[in-house]
Amino acid sequence: MSGVLILLLALVAAAAPRAQNASPSPPARSSEWKDAEADPQAMPASGCLKYDPEVVNLHGRIERQTFPGRPGFGFDGPTGDEKETCWLLRFDQPICMLEADPEFNHAMPRVARVQLVFMKDGSYKRYRALMGRRVIASGTLFGAQVGHHHVPLLLTVADIVPEPAPPPAARPARSK
């Protein structure tokens, strides 16, 4: 009986690392993760954003990027992983996040872009013409939780509109 128990414990221990990769969490793929998760003491005293349920309006440029997906989400290198293409909103200047909970929605002093999450059917088709353009995206923010979340911060999109064009520069008066 004890031999069966030892064998069972050995099987559980051997399966633990695979189980961890099978239920992926975001790997630290780039300096982007290190910047976002840097020392919260480096955060500005004010101006940081709050997580869901607060609705935010973010200004930036929509871009598309492909990341490693299942089965390993880049943990073992991209070899054999499916490709996942997602939409991102890149900011001109990094934003910061106030901590809401220490597990997922933690303080982030420097976030350069967010992954856009669409909950409505047809959203990619609806917003496709805005790819590469400056926009205002509204919605709620949450921290990365699984391997399909490819950057530290995500926005559940309520709407995206083109950013208004800046007013024309004032022309100097002509002298006669």
C-alpha positions as CSV (number, residue, x, y, z in Angstrom):
1,M,0.0,0.0,0.0
2,S,2.8,2.5,0.9
3,G,4.4,1.7,-2.5
4,V,1.3,2.8,-4.3
5,L,1.2,6.0,-2.2
6,I,4.9,6.8,-3.1
7,L,4.2,6.1,-6.7
8,L,1.1,8.4,-6.7
9,L,3.1,11.2,-5.0
10,A,5.9,10.8,-7.5
11,L,3.4,11.0,-10.4
12,V,1.8,14.2,-8.9
13,A,5.2,15.8,-8.4
14,A,6.3,15.0,-11.9
15,A,3.1,16.3,-13.4
16,A,3.2,19.6,-11.4
17,P,5.4,21.6,-13.8
18,R,3.4,20.5,-16.8
19,A,0.2,21.4,-15.1
20,Q,1.6,24.8,-14.4
21,N,2.4,25.3,-18.1
22,A,-0.9,23.7,-19.1
23,S,-2.7,26.4,-17.2
24,P,-0.6,29.3,-18.4
25,S,0.1,32.6,-16.8
26,P,1.9,35.3,-18.7
27,P,5.6,34.7,-19.0
28,A,8.0,37.6,-18.6
29,R,8.7,37.9,-22.3
30,S,10.3,41.3,-22.5
31,S,11.4,44.4,-20.7
32,E,7.8,45.6,-21.0
33,W,6.8,43.3,-18.2
34,K,9.7,44.4,-16.0
35,D,8.9,48.1,-16.7
36,A,5.2,47.6,-15.8
37,E,6.0,45.7,-12.7
38,A,8.9,47.8,-11.5
39,D,9.2,49.2,-8.0
40,P,5.8,50.8,-7.1
41,Q,7.8,53.4,-5.1
42,A,8.9,54.8,-8.5
43,M,5.3,55.7,-9.3
44,P,4.2,59.3,-9.6
45,A,2.3,60.7,-6.6
46,S,-0.8,61.3,-8.7
47,G,-2.2,60.7,-12.2
48,C,-2.3,56.9,-12.1
49,L,-5.4,55.1,-13.3
50,K,-7.7,52.7,-11.5
51,Y,-8.8,49.2,-12.5
52,D,-12.3,48.0,-13.2
53,P,-15.0,49.2,-12.5
54,E,-13.6,52.7,-13.3
55,V,-14.2,53.6,-17.0
56,V,-11.2,55.2,-18.7
57,N,-10.5,56.9,-22.0
58,L,-7.1,56.1,-23.4
59,H,-5.4,57.9,-26.3
60,G,-3.0,56.0,-28.5
61,R,-2.4,54.2,-31.8
62,I,-3.9,50.8,-32.5
63,E,-1.4,48.2,-33.6
64,R,-1.5,44.4,-34.2
65,Q,1.1,42.0,-33.0
66,T,1.5,38.2,-33.1
67,F,2.6,36.3,-30.0
68,P,3.2,32.6,-29.1
69,G,0.0,30.8,-28.0
70,R,-0.9,27.3,-27.1
71,P,0.5,24.9,-26.0
72,G,3.4,26.7,-24.2
73,F,2.7,30.4,-24.7
74,G,6.4,31.0,-25.2
75,F,7.6,29.4,-21.9
76,D,9.7,26.9,-23.9
77,G,10.3,29.2,-26.8
78,P,7.9,29.6,-29.7
79,T,8.7,26.3,-31.4
80,G,5.4,24.4,-31.8
81,D,3.2,27.1,-30.3
82,E,0.2,28.3,-32.1
83,K,0.3,32.0,-33.2
84,E,-2.1,34.5,-31.5
85,T,-2.5,37.9,-33.1
86,C,-4.0,40.5,-30.9
87,W,-4.7,44.3,-31.0
88,L,-2.8,46.6,-28.8
89,L,-3.2,50.3,-28.0
90,R,0.3,52.0,-27.8
91,F,0.6,55.2,-25.8
92,D,2.7,58.2,-26.6
93,Q,3.8,58.3,-22.9
94,P,3.5,55.4,-20.4
95,I,0.6,55.3,-18.0
96,C,0.6,54.0,-14.4
97,M,-1.9,51.9,-12.4
98,L,-2.9,52.1,-8.8
99,E,-3.1,48.7,-7.0
100,A,-6.5,47.2,-6.6
101,D,-5.5,43.7,-5.5
102,P,-2.0,42.3,-5.2
103,E,-2.6,39.1,-7.2
104,F,-3.7,40.5,-10.6
105,N,-4.5,44.2,-10.4
106,H,-1.3,45.4,-8.8
107,A,0.5,48.7,-9.1
108,M,2.2,49.3,-12.4
109,P,4.5,52.4,-12.7
110,R,5.2,52.3,-16.4
111,V,2.8,50.7,-19.0
112,A,3.5,51.5,-22.6
113,R,0.5,49.7,-24.2
114,V,-2.6,47.7,-23.4
115,Q,-4.1,44.6,-25.1
116,L,-7.6,45.4,-26.4
117,V,-10.3,42.8,-25.4
118,F,-13.5,42.9,-27.4
119,M,-16.6,41.3,-25.8
120,K,-19.0,42.1,-28.7
121,D,-19.2,40.0,-31.9
122,G,-18.1,41.9,-35.0
123,S,-15.8,44.3,-33.1
124,Y,-12.7,43.5,-35.1
125,K,-14.6,44.2,-38.3
126,R,-16.1,47.3,-36.9
127,Y,-12.8,48.8,-35.8
128,R,-10.6,47.5,-38.6
129,A,-10.4,50.8,-40.4
130,L,-8.8,52.3,-37.3
131,M,-5.7,50.0,-37.4
132,G,-2.6,52.2,-37.3
133,R,-4.5,55.4,-36.5
134,R,-4.7,57.5,-33.4
135,V,-7.8,56.8,-31.4
136,I,-9.5,57.2,-28.1
137,A,-10.4,53.8,-26.6
138,S,-12.9,53.6,-23.6
139,G,-13.5,50.7,-21.3
140,T,-12.2,49.2,-18.1
141,L,-8.7,47.9,-17.2
142,F,-7.6,44.7,-15.7
143,G,-4.2,43.0,-15.2
144,A,-3.0,40.0,-17.2
145,Q,-4.1,36.7,-15.8
146,V,-3.6,33.9,-18.4
147,G,-1.3,33.1,-21.3
148,H,-3.6,34.7,-23.8
149,H,-2.9,38.0,-22.1
150,H,0.3,39.1,-23.8
151,V,1.0,42.4,-22.1
152,P,0.7,43.3,-18.4
153,L,-2.5,45.4,-18.8
154,L,-5.7,44.8,-20.8
155,L,-8.6,47.0,-21.7
156,T,-12.1,45.6,-22.0
157,V,-13.3,47.8,-24.8
158,A,-16.6,49.7,-24.6
159,D,-15.9,51.8,-27.7
160,I,-13.1,53.2,-29.9
161,V,-13.4,56.4,-31.8
162,P,-10.9,58.2,-34.0
163,E,-8.9,60.9,-32.2
164,P,-10.0,64.3,-33.5
165,A,-7.5,66.1,-35.7
166,P,-5.5,68.8,-34.0
167,P,-6.6,72.4,-34.9
168,P,-4.6,73.9,-37.8
169,A,-1.6,75.9,-36.6
170,A,-2.2,79.6,-36.4
171,R,-0.7,81.3,-39.4
172,P,1.5,84.3,-38.8
173,A,0.0,87.6,-40.0
174,R,1.5,88.8,-43.3
175,S,3.3,92.1,-43.2
176,K,2.8,94.5,-46.1
